[in-house]
Amino acid sequence: MHISENVSLRDHNSFGFDISAEHFCSAKSLEEIQEALQWQKKHNKPLLVLGGGSNTVFTRNVDGLVLHVAIDQLTTEHNGNNINVYAGAGVSWHQLVKQTVFSGQYGLENLALIPGNAGAAPIQNIGAYGKELCDNLISVDVLHRETGETTTLNRKECDFDYRHSIFKTPAGADFIVLGIRIHLSPQDKPVITYQALKDAMQNRPSTAREVFDQVCLMRQSKLPDPKVIGNAGSFFKNPVIPCQQVDTLRKEYPDLPVFPYSNTECKLPAAWLIDRAGWKGHRTGDVGVHNKQALVLVNHGGGNGQQIAILADEIQKDVKQRYRIHLEREPTIY
C-alpha cells in the first residue's frame, strides 16, 4: 500500500472536478484498507472513503486521507438452481451486470449502465426499470472504520428502502463496504413490469439479454456518458408523498404522473416536476441541467462543485415553491 500526497481526484469523480486530496491511497484488499486506517489514526487525519466517485460532488479540496476502495474480487458459486456471486466493492457495477447476463446468470439485467462500483450499490439500494438491488442481495461484507472489525450484514440487517439503507444512518455510517453477495438464476425469466420498459419491449416475451440491451439503449438515449460530459446520473430522488396531497396537486396539474408506493403514499417522477418547472436544458455558465433528462445535472467543462450545489439548491427551492414538495438529493455534497 502506498499513500501519496496532493493527488488530483479528477479521474475519481464522475463530474470530473479537478480537486485534490491531501493524502490518497488505493486499497485493493482488506489488509491494505486496515493498513490505511492505521496510518490515518496514527497521523490523526480526517478520512473520506471513496468508490467510483459517481455519487459525490466535491466542492473543495479534501483534507486528510482519501481511501479509494478498489477490491476487485469476483467469484461465482453454483448450487443447483441458485447462483451466488461475490463482487468486491471496487468492481464496476455495469461490468458486473454485463458479465453475469452474458454468462447466463440472470437477475441484474434491469440495472445495466448504472454508474459506479459494486460497493456503492447497497448504500444507495440502486434501482431502475422495476428492479432494486435488494431484490437479489444476500449480504454485505463490511469493515468498521473505528474498531477495524469485519462483519457480514444480511439483507434484513441492511434495512433497505427506496434509495435507502442502514449505511445512510448513524448506525451504519462507520461501515466501509468490502463486497456484496447476490443471488442469480440460470432461468431466463426477466422482470418487465416497468411501463416504459414494457412499451419498449412491445409487451412481448423477451430474454434477459434483450432486456439488458433495451435498458442500455434507453439509458444511453437520455443519460449522458460521464466520460463525455461530467454528471452523477440522477441527482434527485423521486419524491414519495401522501396520496391526499396528490389529489390536491392533480387539481392544478391533471397530467401529473403518479405511481403507487403504499396504501397511503404515492411516488412522483422528479424529472417531470423539474421539467414542468422549466429547468430541462437550463445552463448557468459551465454547469446546467441536461437537455434530455431533467434529473441529470451536468458539468459542461470548467464547472465546479460549488456551482452544481447552488444549481441543485435553486431547483429544490423552485420545486418546493411550485408543488410544495421537497426534492431530496441522491449524491453527497462534500
Backbone torsions as a table, in degrees:
resi	resn	phi	psi	omega
1	MET	NA	134.4	-179.5
2	HIS	-125.0	131.4	177.7
3	ILE	-106.1	120.0	-178.1
4	SER	-101.7	162.1	179.7
5	GLU	-113.2	147.0	174.7
6	ASN	49.5	62.5	-176.8
7	VAL	-102.2	130.6	176.2
8	SER	-69.0	137.7	177.8
9	LEU	-103.2	17.4	-179.4
10	ARG	-54.0	-41.4	-177.8
11	ASP	-87.9	4.3	-179.0
12	HIS	-117.0	17.5	171.4
13	ASN	-146.1	136.6	-170.0
14	SER	-71.7	-12.7	173.0
15	PHE	-79.8	-18.1	-180.0
16	GLY	74.9	26.4	179.1
17	PHE	-74.4	131.5	-176.0
18	ASP	-90.0	71.5	174.6
19	ILE	-106.5	165.7	-175.0
20	SER	-121.8	154.5	175.5
21	ALA	-103.7	134.7	178.3
22	GLU	-59.0	-44.7	175.1
23	HIS	-136.4	146.8	-175.8
24	PHE	-146.4	138.3	170.5
25	CYS	-146.0	147.5	178.1
26	SER	-110.7	114.7	-174.5
27	ALA	-102.9	125.4	-176.3
28	LYS	-106.5	7.9	179.3
29	SER	-154.4	164.8	175.9
30	LEU	-58.0	-42.9	-177.8
31	GLU	-62.3	-38.9	179.1
32	GLU	-69.3	-36.6	176.1
33	ILE	-63.2	-46.0	179.3
34	GLN	-61.9	-39.1	178.2
35	GLU	-64.5	-41.4	179.0
36	ALA	-64.4	-39.9	178.8
37	LEU	-66.0	-36.3	176.4
38	GLN	-63.9	-42.1	177.6
39	TRP	-62.2	-44.2	-178.5
40	GLN	-61.1	-42.6	-179.8
41	LYS	-70.8	-39.8	179.6
42	LYS	-60.6	-38.9	-178.3
43	HIS	-95.1	2.5	176.6
44	ASN	53.6	52.4	-177.7
45	LYS	-108.0	146.8	171.7
46	PRO	-61.8	155.3	-177.7
47	LEU	-125.9	133.3	171.6
48	LEU	-126.5	120.4	177.8
49	VAL	-91.1	129.9	-174.5
50	LEU	-129.8	136.2	175.0
51	GLY	-104.7	-117.1	179.7
52	GLY	-77.6	-12.2	178.3
53	GLY	75.0	17.8	-178.4
54	SER	-89.9	-0.9	-178.1
55	ASN	-130.7	27.2	-178.5
56	THR	-131.5	133.9	174.7
57	VAL	-112.4	110.1	-180.0
58	PHE	-86.6	122.2	178.0
59	THR	-104.5	-3.0	-177.8
60	ARG	-162.0	168.9	174.4
61	ASN	-65.8	154.8	-173.5
62	VAL	-103.6	118.4	174.5
63	ASP	-79.4	151.2	177.3
64	GLY	86.1	-148.9	-174.5
65	LEU	-108.0	127.0	169.1
66	VAL	-96.4	116.1	-179.9
67	LEU	-99.9	106.9	-180.0
68	HIS	-89.4	112.6	-178.7
69	VAL	-84.0	114.4	-173.0
70	ALA	-125.1	31.8	178.3
71	ILE	-66.8	117.4	-174.3
72	ASP	-112.2	23.9	178.0
73	GLN	-63.9	137.1	178.2
74	LEU	-144.5	114.8	-178.4
75	THR	-132.4	154.5	-178.4
76	THR	-132.2	134.5	175.9
77	GLU	-122.5	133.4	178.6
78	HIS	-106.2	130.5	178.7
79	ASN	-139.8	87.5	-176.9
80	GLY	64.0	-123.7	178.8
81	ASN	-88.1	6.0	178.2
82	ASN	-106.9	136.3	175.2
83	ILE	-122.2	119.6	178.6
84	ASN	-107.2	124.5	-179.2
85	VAL	-114.9	132.7	174.3
86	TYR	-109.4	126.3	179.4
87	ALA	-123.3	124.2	175.5
88	GLY	-63.9	157.2	-174.6
89	ALA	-60.3	-23.5	-177.8
90	GLY	-90.6	2.1	178.7
91	VAL	-72.9	132.7	176.4
92	SER	-60.8	128.4	-177.0
93	TRP	-62.5	-47.9	-177.0
94	HIS	-63.6	-39.4	179.0
95	GLN	-64.9	-34.5	175.5
96	LEU	-62.7	-47.3	179.4
97	VAL	-60.9	-47.9	-178.2
98	LYS	-61.1	-46.5	-177.5
99	GLN	-63.5	-41.1	-179.0
100	THR	-68.8	-46.0	-179.2
101	VAL	-62.0	-43.9	-177.9
102	PHE	-71.4	-15.5	179.1
103	SER	-97.8	6.7	179.8
104	GLY	78.6	28.4	178.1
105	GLN	-117.6	107.1	-164.3
106	TYR	-108.0	152.5	177.4
107	GLY	141.9	-19.8	-176.8
108	LEU	-108.5	1.7	-170.9
109	GLU	-57.3	-32.4	179.7
110	ASN	-69.5	-16.3	-174.0
111	LEU	-101.4	20.7	179.0
112	ALA	-64.7	149.1	173.9
113	LEU	64.4	13.7	170.8
114	ILE	-72.8	126.6	-176.1
115	PRO	-70.0	161.8	175.8
116	GLY	102.2	-175.6	-176.9
117	ASN	-109.7	170.4	-177.3
118	ALA	-62.0	-29.2	-178.7
119	GLY	-64.9	-28.7	179.7
120	ALA	-84.3	-18.7	-173.9
121	ALA	-57.4	-46.5	179.2
122	PRO	-74.3	-26.4	179.8
123	ILE	-63.2	-45.2	-179.0
124	GLN	-88.6	-13.1	-167.1
125	ASN	46.7	61.8	-174.1
126	ILE	-57.0	151.0	-179.4
127	GLY	-161.1	157.9	177.6
128	ALA	-171.7	147.7	171.3
129	TYR	51.5	43.9	172.3
130	GLY	90.2	5.1	179.7
131	LYS	-132.2	151.1	172.7
132	GLU	-129.8	157.9	179.2
133	LEU	-54.7	-41.3	-175.8
134	CYS	-59.6	-18.6	177.4
135	ASP	-64.4	-27.1	-175.3
136	ASN	-121.0	-3.2	-175.6
137	LEU	-78.0	138.3	174.3
138	ILE	-98.9	-51.5	-176.8
139	SER	-162.9	168.2	178.8
140	VAL	-130.0	127.9	173.9
141	ASP	-87.9	130.6	-176.6
142	VAL	-134.5	160.4	174.1
143	LEU	-123.2	131.1	176.7
144	HIS	-82.1	119.2	-171.9
145	ARG	-66.3	-23.5	-179.0
146	GLU	-87.9	-44.0	-176.5
147	THR	-90.2	-22.1	-177.3
148	GLY	79.4	4.6	-177.9
149	GLU	-85.4	146.6	176.5
150	THR	-104.4	151.0	177.1
151	THR	-155.1	169.0	178.9
152	THR	-121.9	127.6	178.4
153	LEU	-102.8	127.9	175.6
154	ASN	-79.9	176.8	-174.9
155	ARG	-58.9	-42.5	-179.7
156	LYS	-63.7	-40.8	-178.7
157	GLU	-67.7	-20.2	178.9
158	CYS	-75.4	-13.0	174.5
159	ASP	54.1	52.3	-176.4
160	PHE	-72.6	144.8	170.5
161	ASP	-151.4	-173.2	-179.1
162	TYR	-60.4	113.1	-179.2
163	ARG	50.6	38.1	-176.6
164	HIS	-143.6	149.9	175.3
165	SER	-157.4	174.6	177.7
166	ILE	-60.6	-25.6	-177.6
167	PHE	-68.9	-12.4	177.3
168	LYS	-98.9	9.2	-179.2
169	THR	-116.8	164.5	176.9
170	PRO	-56.7	-31.2	-178.3
171	ALA	-66.7	-25.2	-177.7
172	GLY	-120.3	7.2	-174.5
173	ALA	-65.6	-25.8	-177.7
174	ASP	-93.8	5.9	177.5
175	PHE	-84.6	137.7	170.0
176	ILE	-107.4	121.8	-179.1
177	VAL	-73.4	126.0	178.9
178	LEU	-97.3	-36.1	-179.2
179	GLY	-177.8	168.9	-177.9
180	ILE	-130.5	150.0	172.9
181	ARG	-113.0	131.9	-179.9
182	ILE	-130.8	149.2	176.7
183	HIS	-105.1	134.9	179.6
184	LEU	-125.7	177.0	-175.2
185	SER	-132.6	145.1	173.6
186	PRO	-78.9	-7.6	-179.4
187	GLN	-87.0	126.7	-175.4
188	ASP	-86.3	80.3	-180.0
189	LYS	-129.7	79.3	-175.8
190	PRO	-67.7	154.7	177.0
191	VAL	-92.0	117.2	-179.8
192	ILE	-127.2	70.8	-179.5
193	THR	-107.3	-20.8	-179.0
194	TYR	-71.8	127.6	-169.4
195	GLN	-58.4	-44.6	-178.8
196	ALA	-63.3	-34.8	177.7
197	LEU	-72.7	-39.2	175.2
198	LYS	-56.2	-47.6	-178.3
199	ASP	-62.9	-42.6	-178.2
200	ALA	-65.7	-34.3	179.0
201	MET	-86.6	1.5	177.3
202	GLN	57.2	34.2	175.2
203	ASN	54.2	27.7	179.5
204	ARG	-106.7	156.7	175.9
205	PRO	-58.5	134.5	-175.1
206	SER	-137.4	159.4	176.8
207	THR	-92.6	163.3	177.9
208	ALA	-61.2	-37.0	178.7
209	ARG	-63.4	-39.8	178.2
210	GLU	-66.2	-39.3	176.5
211	VAL	-63.6	-45.0	176.8
212	PHE	-54.9	-50.2	-178.9
213	ASP	-62.0	-42.0	-178.0
214	GLN	-67.7	-41.9	178.1
215	VAL	-61.3	-41.7	177.9
216	CYS	-61.1	-44.2	179.5
217	LEU	-62.6	-42.8	-177.8
218	MET	-66.3	-42.5	-179.9
219	ARG	-68.8	-41.3	-178.8
220	GLN	-67.5	-26.3	-178.3
221	SER	-73.1	-22.0	-176.2
222	LYS	-131.5	-8.6	-179.3
223	LEU	-114.1	128.3	-177.6
224	PRO	-75.0	147.7	175.9
225	ASP	-74.0	122.1	-179.3
226	PRO	-57.5	-23.9	178.8
227	LYS	-72.8	-18.8	-179.5
228	VAL	-100.8	-45.8	178.1
229	ILE	-138.6	122.2	-173.2
230	GLY	-60.0	132.4	177.4
231	ASN	-165.5	169.0	179.4
232	ALA	-119.2	27.1	-176.9
233	GLY	69.0	-147.2	-179.9
234	SER	-63.5	123.7	-174.9
235	PHE	-90.5	-24.4	-177.8
236	PHE	-125.0	146.2	174.9
237	LYS	-76.2	152.5	170.7
238	ASN	-71.2	123.2	-176.0
239	PRO	-70.3	143.2	174.3
240	VAL	-110.5	121.5	-174.2
241	ILE	-132.4	162.7	177.0
242	PRO	-60.4	140.4	179.7
243	CYS	-60.2	-29.7	178.2
244	GLN	-63.1	-36.1	177.8
245	GLN	-68.9	-33.5	177.6
246	VAL	-61.9	-42.7	179.2
247	ASP	-58.4	-39.2	178.4
248	THR	-67.6	-43.6	-179.3
249	LEU	-64.0	-36.3	-176.3
250	ARG	-71.7	-16.2	173.8
251	LYS	-67.4	-32.5	179.5
252	GLU	-95.3	-31.8	-178.6
253	TYR	-127.4	79.3	-175.0
254	PRO	-64.2	-19.7	-179.9
255	ASP	-93.9	11.6	-179.6
256	LEU	-63.3	120.7	176.7
257	PRO	-71.5	139.6	-178.4
258	VAL	-137.6	138.3	178.9
259	PHE	-125.3	135.7	179.9
260	PRO	-64.2	144.1	178.8
261	TYR	-126.2	-46.0	175.6
262	SER	-151.0	-171.8	179.9
263	ASN	-65.8	-24.9	-175.1
264	THR	-121.4	-5.7	-175.3
265	GLU	-127.4	153.7	177.8
266	CYS	-129.0	154.8	178.1
267	LYS	-108.4	134.6	178.8
268	LEU	-112.8	147.0	177.8
269	PRO	-76.9	115.3	-179.8
270	ALA	-59.9	-34.2	-179.5
271	ALA	-60.1	-39.9	179.3
272	TRP	-64.1	-44.5	-179.6
273	LEU	-60.7	-43.7	-178.0
274	ILE	-70.8	-42.5	179.4
275	ASP	-63.5	-46.9	-179.2
276	ARG	-62.2	-27.7	178.2
277	ALA	-81.0	-3.2	173.3
278	GLY	92.3	17.0	-174.8
279	TRP	-90.5	-20.6	-177.4
280	LYS	-59.2	129.1	-179.1
281	GLY	82.5	-2.8	179.6
282	HIS	-62.5	144.3	177.3
283	ARG	-140.4	133.2	173.4
284	THR	-125.5	103.5	-176.9
285	GLY	64.0	-123.0	-176.2
286	ASP	-98.0	6.2	176.7
287	VAL	-124.4	159.7	-179.5
288	GLY	-176.4	-166.8	177.9
289	VAL	-109.7	132.7	-176.7
290	HIS	-58.6	142.0	-175.4
291	ASN	-79.8	-4.9	177.3
292	LYS	-114.0	-14.8	-178.4
293	GLN	-149.0	110.6	-174.5
294	ALA	-68.5	-14.8	179.3
295	LEU	-77.1	-13.5	-171.3
296	VAL	-104.6	119.4	172.1
297	LEU	-92.7	140.8	-171.2
298	VAL	-129.7	154.0	172.0
299	ASN	-107.3	110.0	-177.8
300	HIS	-74.4	-5.1	-178.0
301	GLY	115.7	117.5	-178.7
302	GLY	95.2	-6.4	177.6
303	GLY	-79.1	172.2	178.5
304	ASN	-137.5	170.5	-175.9
305	GLY	-65.4	-33.2	178.3
306	GLN	-63.0	-39.5	179.1
307	GLN	-66.7	-39.3	177.2
308	ILE	-63.8	-43.2	-179.5
309	ALA	-63.1	-39.8	178.9
310	ILE	-66.2	-44.3	178.7
311	LEU	-61.2	-44.4	178.8
312	ALA	-60.7	-40.6	179.5
313	ASP	-64.6	-39.4	179.6
314	GLU	-65.2	-40.8	178.7
315	ILE	-65.5	-44.0	179.4
316	GLN	-59.9	-44.0	-179.3
317	LYS	-64.9	-40.5	-179.1
318	ASP	-66.6	-44.9	179.2
319	VAL	-63.4	-40.3	178.5
320	LYS	-61.8	-42.3	-178.3
321	GLN	-69.8	-40.4	-176.9
322	ARG	-74.0	-46.5	-169.3
323	TYR	-114.5	-5.4	-174.9
324	ARG	60.0	41.2	179.5
325	ILE	-128.7	132.7	176.6
326	HIS	-93.1	123.8	175.4
327	LEU	-89.7	128.7	179.2
328	GLU	-97.0	134.5	-179.8
329	ARG	-74.4	147.1	172.9
330	GLU	-88.0	-50.1	-178.9
331	PRO	-70.6	158.1	174.2
332	THR	-89.6	129.5	176.1
333	ILE	-89.9	119.0	-178.1
334	TYR	-111.2	NA	NA
